[in-house]
């Protein structure tokens, strides 16, 4: 169950980062609500995951999911570059996260 919590924490990290982008573009209540909701849920699920999983693995996987998710959201919805090198490095992050899962 800890890995489910960790994946949810990473997914809500993406929501929080998306909220940060929304706040940067438009400082309204809805943008702040997305930001705070995303990060509160993310930290909540991360703390649940860390009751079982080691801190180093939890943090690495959490930030990996957030990094990959934020980059993909940026490419799909905010016009960020879709260069093949970015996609290659996203793949490397995913391989590293998978490796951490397989070794823990």
CNS distance restraints for C-alpha pairs under 8 A (distance, minus, plus):
assign (resid   1 and name CA) (resid   5 and name CA) 6.40 0.50 0.50
assign (resid   1 and name CA) (resid  49 and name CA) 7.88 0.50 0.50
assign (resid   2 and name CA) (resid   6 and name CA) 6.17 0.50 0.50
assign (resid   2 and name CA) (resid  48 and name CA) 6.97 0.50 0.50
assign (resid   2 and name CA) (resid  49 and name CA) 4.44 0.50 0.50
assign (resid   2 and name CA) (resid  50 and name CA) 7.48 0.50 0.50
assign (resid   2 and name CA) (resid  51 and name CA) 7.84 0.50 0.50
assign (resid   2 and name CA) (resid  52 and name CA) 6.25 0.50 0.50
assign (resid   2 and name CA) (resid  53 and name CA) 6.76 0.50 0.50
assign (resid   3 and name CA) (resid   7 and name CA) 6.16 0.50 0.50
assign (resid   3 and name CA) (resid  49 and name CA) 6.63 0.50 0.50
assign (resid   4 and name CA) (resid   8 and name CA) 6.19 0.50 0.50
assign (resid   4 and name CA) (resid  49 and name CA) 7.95 0.50 0.50
assign (resid   5 and name CA) (resid   9 and name CA) 6.03 0.50 0.50
assign (resid   5 and name CA) (resid  45 and name CA) 5.19 0.50 0.50
assign (resid   5 and name CA) (resid  46 and name CA) 6.62 0.50 0.50
assign (resid   5 and name CA) (resid  48 and name CA) 6.51 0.50 0.50
assign (resid   5 and name CA) (resid  49 and name CA) 5.30 0.50 0.50
assign (resid   6 and name CA) (resid  10 and name CA) 6.24 0.50 0.50
assign (resid   6 and name CA) (resid  45 and name CA) 6.37 0.50 0.50
assign (resid   6 and name CA) (resid  46 and name CA) 5.69 0.50 0.50
assign (resid   6 and name CA) (resid  48 and name CA) 7.99 0.50 0.50
assign (resid   6 and name CA) (resid  49 and name CA) 5.42 0.50 0.50
assign (resid   6 and name CA) (resid  58 and name CA) 6.91 0.50 0.50
assign (resid   6 and name CA) (resid  61 and name CA) 7.56 0.50 0.50
assign (resid   6 and name CA) (resid  62 and name CA) 6.47 0.50 0.50
assign (resid   7 and name CA) (resid  11 and name CA) 6.19 0.50 0.50
assign (resid   7 and name CA) (resid  62 and name CA) 7.27 0.50 0.50
assign (resid   7 and name CA) (resid  65 and name CA) 7.51 0.50 0.50
assign (resid   8 and name CA) (resid  12 and name CA) 6.15 0.50 0.50
assign (resid   8 and name CA) (resid  42 and name CA) 7.12 0.50 0.50
assign (resid   8 and name CA) (resid  45 and name CA) 6.50 0.50 0.50
assign (resid   9 and name CA) (resid  13 and name CA) 6.10 0.50 0.50
assign (resid   9 and name CA) (resid  41 and name CA) 6.84 0.50 0.50
assign (resid   9 and name CA) (resid  42 and name CA) 4.13 0.50 0.50
assign (resid   9 and name CA) (resid  43 and name CA) 6.60 0.50 0.50
assign (resid   9 and name CA) (resid  44 and name CA) 7.38 0.50 0.50
assign (resid   9 and name CA) (resid  45 and name CA) 4.85 0.50 0.50
assign (resid   9 and name CA) (resid  46 and name CA) 5.25 0.50 0.50
assign (resid   9 and name CA) (resid  62 and name CA) 6.62 0.50 0.50
assign (resid  10 and name CA) (resid  14 and name CA) 6.50 0.50 0.50
assign (resid  10 and name CA) (resid  42 and name CA) 6.52 0.50 0.50
assign (resid  10 and name CA) (resid  61 and name CA) 7.69 0.50 0.50
assign (resid  10 and name CA) (resid  62 and name CA) 4.85 0.50 0.50
assign (resid  10 and name CA) (resid  63 and name CA) 6.97 0.50 0.50
assign (resid  10 and name CA) (resid  64 and name CA) 7.83 0.50 0.50
assign (resid  10 and name CA) (resid  65 and name CA) 5.03 0.50 0.50
assign (resid  10 and name CA) (resid  66 and name CA) 5.31 0.50 0.50
assign (resid  11 and name CA) (resid  15 and name CA) 6.63 0.50 0.50
assign (resid  11 and name CA) (resid  42 and name CA) 7.44 0.50 0.50
assign (resid  11 and name CA) (resid  65 and name CA) 6.94 0.50 0.50
assign (resid  11 and name CA) (resid  66 and name CA) 6.85 0.50 0.50
assign (resid  11 and name CA) (resid  69 and name CA) 7.44 0.50 0.50
assign (resid  12 and name CA) (resid  16 and name CA) 6.17 0.50 0.50
assign (resid  12 and name CA) (resid  38 and name CA) 4.86 0.50 0.50
assign (resid  12 and name CA) (resid  39 and name CA) 6.54 0.50 0.50
assign (resid  12 and name CA) (resid  41 and name CA) 6.12 0.50 0.50
assign (resid  12 and name CA) (resid  42 and name CA) 4.79 0.50 0.50
assign (resid  13 and name CA) (resid  17 and name CA) 6.17 0.50 0.50
assign (resid  13 and name CA) (resid  38 and name CA) 6.01 0.50 0.50
assign (resid  13 and name CA) (resid  39 and name CA) 5.94 0.50 0.50
assign (resid  13 and name CA) (resid  42 and name CA) 5.29 0.50 0.50
assign (resid  13 and name CA) (resid  62 and name CA) 7.86 0.50 0.50
assign (resid  13 and name CA) (resid  65 and name CA) 7.94 0.50 0.50
assign (resid  13 and name CA) (resid  66 and name CA) 5.42 0.50 0.50
assign (resid  14 and name CA) (resid  18 and name CA) 6.06 0.50 0.50
assign (resid  14 and name CA) (resid  38 and name CA) 7.42 0.50 0.50
assign (resid  14 and name CA) (resid  65 and name CA) 7.77 0.50 0.50
assign (resid  14 and name CA) (resid  66 and name CA) 5.17 0.50 0.50
assign (resid  14 and name CA) (resid  67 and name CA) 7.84 0.50 0.50
assign (resid  14 and name CA) (resid  69 and name CA) 5.71 0.50 0.50
assign (resid  14 and name CA) (resid  70 and name CA) 5.43 0.50 0.50
assign (resid  15 and name CA) (resid  19 and name CA) 6.17 0.50 0.50
assign (resid  15 and name CA) (resid  34 and name CA) 6.87 0.50 0.50
assign (resid  15 and name CA) (resid  35 and name CA) 6.99 0.50 0.50
assign (resid  15 and name CA) (resid  38 and name CA) 4.86 0.50 0.50
assign (resid  15 and name CA) (resid  39 and name CA) 7.55 0.50 0.50
assign (resid  16 and name CA) (resid  20 and name CA) 6.31 0.50 0.50
assign (resid  16 and name CA) (resid  34 and name CA) 6.42 0.50 0.50
assign (resid  16 and name CA) (resid  35 and name CA) 4.46 0.50 0.50
assign (resid  16 and name CA) (resid  36 and name CA) 6.69 0.50 0.50
assign (resid  16 and name CA) (resid  37 and name CA) 7.04 0.50 0.50
assign (resid  16 and name CA) (resid  38 and name CA) 4.01 0.50 0.50
assign (resid  16 and name CA) (resid  39 and name CA) 4.98 0.50 0.50
assign (resid  16 and name CA) (resid  42 and name CA) 7.88 0.50 0.50
assign (resid  17 and name CA) (resid  21 and name CA) 6.43 0.50 0.50
assign (resid  17 and name CA) (resid  35 and name CA) 6.87 0.50 0.50
assign (resid  17 and name CA) (resid  38 and name CA) 7.76 0.50 0.50
assign (resid  17 and name CA) (resid  66 and name CA) 7.93 0.50 0.50
assign (resid  17 and name CA) (resid  70 and name CA) 6.63 0.50 0.50
assign (resid  18 and name CA) (resid  22 and name CA) 6.26 0.50 0.50
assign (resid  18 and name CA) (resid  34 and name CA) 7.73 0.50 0.50
assign (resid  18 and name CA) (resid  35 and name CA) 7.14 0.50 0.50
assign (resid  18 and name CA) (resid  70 and name CA) 7.09 0.50 0.50
assign (resid  18 and name CA) (resid  73 and name CA) 7.83 0.50 0.50
assign (resid  19 and name CA) (resid  23 and name CA) 6.11 0.50 0.50
assign (resid  19 and name CA) (resid  31 and name CA) 5.62 0.50 0.50
assign (resid  19 and name CA) (resid  32 and name CA) 6.62 0.50 0.50
assign (resid  19 and name CA) (resid  33 and name CA) 7.72 0.50 0.50
assign (resid  19 and name CA) (resid  34 and name CA) 4.93 0.50 0.50
assign (resid  19 and name CA) (resid  35 and name CA) 3.96 0.50 0.50
assign (resid  19 and name CA) (resid  36 and name CA) 7.76 0.50 0.50
assign (resid  19 and name CA) (resid  38 and name CA) 7.46 0.50 0.50
assign (resid  20 and name CA) (resid  24 and name CA) 6.20 0.50 0.50
assign (resid  20 and name CA) (resid  31 and name CA) 7.63 0.50 0.50
assign (resid  20 and name CA) (resid  32 and name CA) 7.82 0.50 0.50
assign (resid  20 and name CA) (resid  35 and name CA) 5.72 0.50 0.50
assign (resid  21 and name CA) (resid  25 and name CA) 6.39 0.50 0.50
assign (resid  22 and name CA) (resid  26 and name CA) 5.83 0.50 0.50
assign (resid  22 and name CA) (resid  27 and name CA) 7.50 0.50 0.50
assign (resid  22 and name CA) (resid  31 and name CA) 5.35 0.50 0.50
assign (resid  23 and name CA) (resid  27 and name CA) 4.80 0.50 0.50
assign (resid  23 and name CA) (resid  28 and name CA) 7.06 0.50 0.50
assign (resid  23 and name CA) (resid  31 and name CA) 5.17 0.50 0.50
assign (resid  23 and name CA) (resid  32 and name CA) 6.23 0.50 0.50
assign (resid  23 and name CA) (resid  35 and name CA) 7.76 0.50 0.50
assign (resid  26 and name CA) (resid  31 and name CA) 7.04 0.50 0.50
assign (resid  27 and name CA) (resid  31 and name CA) 6.49 0.50 0.50
assign (resid  27 and name CA) (resid  32 and name CA) 7.27 0.50 0.50
assign (resid  28 and name CA) (resid  32 and name CA) 6.55 0.50 0.50
assign (resid  29 and name CA) (resid  33 and name CA) 6.07 0.50 0.50
assign (resid  30 and name CA) (resid  34 and name CA) 6.30 0.50 0.50
assign (resid  31 and name CA) (resid  35 and name CA) 6.32 0.50 0.50
assign (resid  32 and name CA) (resid  36 and name CA) 6.09 0.50 0.50
assign (resid  33 and name CA) (resid  37 and name CA) 5.80 0.50 0.50
assign (resid  34 and name CA) (resid  38 and name CA) 5.88 0.50 0.50
assign (resid  35 and name CA) (resid  39 and name CA) 6.32 0.50 0.50
assign (resid  36 and name CA) (resid  40 and name CA) 5.92 0.50 0.50
assign (resid  37 and name CA) (resid  41 and name CA) 6.07 0.50 0.50
assign (resid  38 and name CA) (resid  42 and name CA) 5.98 0.50 0.50
assign (resid  39 and name CA) (resid  43 and name CA) 6.02 0.50 0.50
assign (resid  40 and name CA) (resid  44 and name CA) 6.07 0.50 0.50
assign (resid  41 and name CA) (resid  45 and name CA) 6.14 0.50 0.50
assign (resid  42 and name CA) (resid  46 and name CA) 6.05 0.50 0.50
assign (resid  43 and name CA) (resid  47 and name CA) 6.06 0.50 0.50
assign (resid  44 and name CA) (resid  48 and name CA) 6.46 0.50 0.50
assign (resid  45 and name CA) (resid  49 and name CA) 6.20 0.50 0.50
assign (resid  46 and name CA) (resid  50 and name CA) 6.16 0.50 0.50
assign (resid  46 and name CA) (resid  58 and name CA) 7.42 0.50 0.50
assign (resid  46 and name CA) (resid  62 and name CA) 7.60 0.50 0.50
assign (resid  47 and name CA) (resid  51 and name CA) 6.61 0.50 0.50
assign (resid  48 and name CA) (resid  52 and name CA) 7.75 0.50 0.50
assign (resid  49 and name CA) (resid  53 and name CA) 6.00 0.50 0.50
assign (resid  49 and name CA) (resid  58 and name CA) 7.15 0.50 0.50
assign (resid  50 and name CA) (resid  54 and name CA) 6.20 0.50 0.50
assign (resid  50 and name CA) (resid  55 and name CA) 6.14 0.50 0.50
assign (resid  50 and name CA) (resid  58 and name CA) 6.42 0.50 0.50
assign (resid  53 and name CA) (resid  57 and name CA) 7.03 0.50 0.50
assign (resid  53 and name CA) (resid  58 and name CA) 6.24 0.50 0.50
assign (resid  54 and name CA) (resid  58 and name CA) 6.09 0.50 0.50
assign (resid  55 and name CA) (resid  59 and name CA) 5.95 0.50 0.50
assign (resid  56 and name CA) (resid  60 and name CA) 6.10 0.50 0.50
assign (resid  57 and name CA) (resid  61 and name CA) 6.04 0.50 0.50
assign (resid  57 and name CA) (resid 100 and name CA) 6.67 0.50 0.50
assign (resid  58 and name CA) (resid  62 and name CA) 5.95 0.50 0.50
assign (resid  59 and name CA) (resid  63 and name CA) 6.03 0.50 0.50
assign (resid  60 and name CA) (resid  64 and name CA) 5.96 0.50 0.50
assign (resid  60 and name CA) (resid  97 and name CA) 7.39 0.50 0.50
assign (resid  61 and name CA) (resid  65 and name CA) 6.10 0.50 0.50
assign (resid  61 and name CA) (resid  97 and name CA) 5.59 0.50 0.50
assign (resid  61 and name CA) (resid 100 and name CA) 7.71 0.50 0.50
assign (resid  62 and name CA) (resid  66 and name CA) 6.22 0.50 0.50
assign (resid  63 and name CA) (resid  67 and name CA) 5.88 0.50 0.50
assign (resid  64 and name CA) (resid  68 and name CA) 6.06 0.50 0.50
assign (resid  64 and name CA) (resid  93 and name CA) 6.38 0.50 0.50
assign (resid  64 and name CA) (resid  94 and name CA) 7.32 0.50 0.50
assign (resid  64 and name CA) (resid  97 and name CA) 6.74 0.50 0.50
assign (resid  65 and name CA) (resid  69 and name CA) 5.76 0.50 0.50
assign (resid  66 and name CA) (resid  70 and name CA) 5.76 0.50 0.50
assign (resid  67 and name CA) (resid  71 and name CA) 6.07 0.50 0.50
assign (resid  68 and name CA) (resid  72 and name CA) 6.13 0.50 0.50
assign (resid  68 and name CA) (resid  90 and name CA) 5.93 0.50 0.50
assign (resid  68 and name CA) (resid  93 and name CA) 7.41 0.50 0.50
assign (resid  68 and name CA) (resid  94 and name CA) 7.77 0.50 0.50
assign (resid  69 and name CA) (resid  73 and name CA) 6.09 0.50 0.50
assign (resid  70 and name CA) (resid  74 and name CA) 6.06 0.50 0.50
assign (resid  71 and name CA) (resid  75 and name CA) 6.18 0.50 0.50
assign (resid  72 and name CA) (resid  76 and name CA) 6.06 0.50 0.50
assign (resid  73 and name CA) (resid  77 and name CA) 5.73 0.50 0.50
assign (resid  73 and name CA) (resid  78 and name CA) 7.19 0.50 0.50
assign (resid  74 and name CA) (resid  78 and name CA) 4.78 0.50 0.50
assign (resid  74 and name CA) (resid  79 and name CA) 6.46 0.50 0.50
assign (resid  74 and name CA) (resid  80 and name CA) 5.44 0.50 0.50
assign (resid  75 and name CA) (resid  79 and name CA) 5.44 0.50 0.50
assign (resid  75 and name CA) (resid  80 and name CA) 4.43 0.50 0.50
assign (resid  75 and name CA) (resid  81 and name CA) 6.08 0.50 0.50
assign (resid  75 and name CA) (resid  82 and name CA) 6.04 0.50 0.50
assign (resid  76 and name CA) (resid  80 and name CA) 7.55 0.50 0.50
assign (resid  82 and name CA) (resid  86 and name CA) 6.76 0.50 0.50
assign (resid  82 and name CA) (resid  87 and name CA) 7.13 0.50 0.50
assign (resid  83 and name CA) (resid  87 and name CA) 6.65 0.50 0.50
assign (resid  84 and name CA) (resid  88 and name CA) 6.10 0.50 0.50
assign (resid  85 and name CA) (resid  89 and name CA) 6.24 0.50 0.50
assign (resid  86 and name CA) (resid  90 and name CA) 6.18 0.50 0.50
assign (resid  87 and name CA) (resid  91 and name CA) 6.26 0.50 0.50
assign (resid  88 and name CA) (resid  92 and name CA) 6.41 0.50 0.50
assign (resid  89 and name CA) (resid  93 and name CA) 6.28 0.50 0.50
assign (resid  90 and name CA) (resid  94 and name CA) 6.32 0.50 0.50
assign (resid  91 and name CA) (resid  95 and name CA) 6.19 0.50 0.50
assign (resid  92 and name CA) (resid  96 and name CA) 6.19 0.50 0.50
assign (resid  93 and name CA) (resid  97 and name CA) 6.23 0.50 0.50
assign (resid  94 and name CA) (resid  98 and name CA) 6.11 0.50 0.50
assign (resid  95 and name CA) (resid  99 and name CA) 6.04 0.50 0.50
assign (resid  96 and name CA) (resid 100 and name CA) 6.28 0.50 0.50
assign (resid  97 and name CA) (resid 101 and name CA) 6.34 0.50 0.50
assign (resid  98 and name CA) (resid 102 and name CA) 6.21 0.50 0.50
assign (resid  99 and name CA) (resid 103 and name CA) 6.21 0.50 0.50
assign (resid 100 and name CA) (resid 104 and name CA) 6.22 0.50 0.50
